[in-house]
Amino acid sequence: MKKALFLLPLLACLAGCRSGVKTLHVYTWADYIRPDLITRFEKENNCRIVIDTFDSNEAMYAKLKAGASGYDIVTPSSYMVKIMHDQGMLLELDHARLPNLKHVDAAFLGIAVDRRMDHSVPYMITYAGIGFLSDRVKDARPTWKMLDRSDLKGRMTVLNDMRETLGAALKSLGYSLNTVDEKQLAEARDTVIRWKKNIAKFDNEQYKIGLASGEFLLVHGYSGDILKVREENDKVAFMLPEEGFSLSCDDLVILKAAKEAELAHAFINFLHQPDVAAANTEFILYLCPNSSSYAMLGDSIKSDPGVFPSAETLARGEIIVDLGENNAKYVKVWDEIKAAGD
């Protein structure tokens, strides 16, 4: 009898496992979906969502190419989407399953890589700029030259991201962040090596907490990350450098090997429901380019230049694009930067 009682929970579990509850596996950036929206989707679709996170496009791509499997949806930046699509890694989207694509902001589709949304859907617009503590950094100016300030030595970070950090250096020199000119790239390399002497570290994650706590006084980072920690420390401020900055879109894509392609389509459609898009924008503080959601946002969000930069500021942004074989030039100078001083 005791043995039978012991088996009852196991049998119940097995029955539940056979009940048809599907699992959607999402591979994305940290804290990139509002938690209660995940719960809502699970309830509405009788499913589970399992999320794994990455901290750079290159790390995500390398993991997938190394054989990591089981993921359905990924959120790479547009330049990485092109690489993945060109290599046959992505599923072509079924627009019949995505009626909410009608809400995607046409203004941002104008700068998208996949303008027809054949294999990707814009999810969040991000800007890489400078976060700082307004009460600790004197004479702060919106320029990449802030990274040369010796009075902030050891209290600054830059992104551990080849394209973002080299892009910042290139912009500081007046060049395109997509240049393939080797002389310009060498100048950018030397600029970052000079910054390296001033910074505490290259970092993609801890800089947020470090800025809020005062461990770091100035950081190179993403708009949403910095605006989010402002909720913990109202002295946190964000600025977009006058020389220019990277403007990117993280996209929703379905891997060709996805086991739950139908559920993945449903999730993408859900994320572009206007009320869902608005809730996500207000939680993450990146902009979901869903034009029907904008009226649902609070006034503080709609007036925040870190979420909605002015047209003049936005004009200084540049999209990072895939450079094909010329990516090797960036890898070479990035390796030289990492080796410098070691």
C-alpha positions, 0 to 999 in steps of 0.5 A: 500500500505504501508503495502504491501511495508513493507512486501516485504523485509520480503517475500524476506527474506523468499524466501532466507531462502527457497533457499536451502542455508545450514549452517555448524556449527563448534565448534573449538578453537579460531582463528583456521581457516583463515577467507578468507578460510571460505568465499571461502568455503561458496562461492564455496558451496553456504552455511554459516559457523557458528563458536562457540569456546571453550578453552579446550577439557574438556569444549567442551566435557562437553558442548556436554554431557550436551546436546548442539546440532546443531554442525556438525564439532568439532576439539578435540585433539586426546585423546578426540577424542578417548573418544568421539568415544568410547562413540558413539558420532562420525560419521564414515567417508566416504572416498569416499567423502574425496579424499584429505586424500591422502595428509595427512602426513604419518609421523604424521599418525604414531603417530595418535590415529586413524591411518586409519582415520576411524572417525577423520582426523588430522587438526593441530599439536601443541606443548606446550612449553614456550613463553617469552620476550627475552629482559625482561627474562634474562638467559632463558633456555629451561626447565620447571624449568623456572616456579620456577624463583622467579624473574618472580613471578606474571608475568607468567602463566600456562595453565588452562588445567589439562592434559597439566599442569600436563603433564608439571610437570610430564615431569619436573620430568622425568616422562611420561605425561601419567603416572598413578602412584599415587606417580608420580602424587602426585609429579607433584601435589606438583610441580604445587602447587609450581609453583602456588605461582609464577604465575599470573593465570591459563589461556588458552586465555589471556596469548597470548595478555598479553605476547605481551603487556608485562603484562606477561614475561613468559607463558606456552602455545601452539606454534601457539598462541605464534608464532602468537603474535610474529607478534605483538612483535618481542621480543616474543620467543618460546622454547620447554623444554629439559625435554620433552613436549606435542605433540598433534594433533587436529582432524576434526571429524563429530558428529553422530548427525550432520545435515549437514554430507555431507557438513561437509565431503566437508569442511574436504576435502577442509581443506586438499586441499594443497593450503588451508592447506598451507594458514591455516598453514601460518595464524595459525602458527600451522602445518597442516600435509598435506605433499603436502602443505609443498612446498607451505609454505614460507621459514620463516615458513619452517625454524621456529623450532616452526612449524617444530621442528628438529627430535631430538627435536620432539623425546622429544615430547609425545602424550597425550592419554586417560587413561580411568578410570585412568583419575579420578586420574588426576581429583583428583590431579587437584582439589587439585591443584586448592584448594591449597592456596584458 
